[in-house]
Amino acid sequence: MTPEGKVKKQAKAILDYFGAYYFFPATGGYGRSGVPDIVACFNGWFIGIEIKSGDNIPTALQYKELVMIKKRKGVALVVNEKSLDALHDALSALAASPKQT
């Protein structure tokens, strides 16, 4: 398994723990380039999660997509093996916040 694959597996476990709806969008062919690795919905919130490993950072196109999600009041996160706690903390906060309508 790749280092990024290991982070995806751990992020998936956190999303499962919270009971979030999520999927891994396909970006080739008819897909859209730059979309986050994981698209989720939890407690009424739209969440885009870009997975990285080590010191890797989002590409310009990935960053643009994350900014678009934030501008539309969604939650956009970049997660690596050092910041998985931030994903857990974000979902904990969203669990306690009012649902989006």
ABEGO torsion letter per residue (X at the ends): XBAAAAAAAAAAAAAAAAGBBBBBBBABEABBBGBBABBBBBGGBBBBBBBBBEABBBBAAAAAAAAAAAAAGBBBBBBBAAAAAAAAAAAAAAAABBBBX
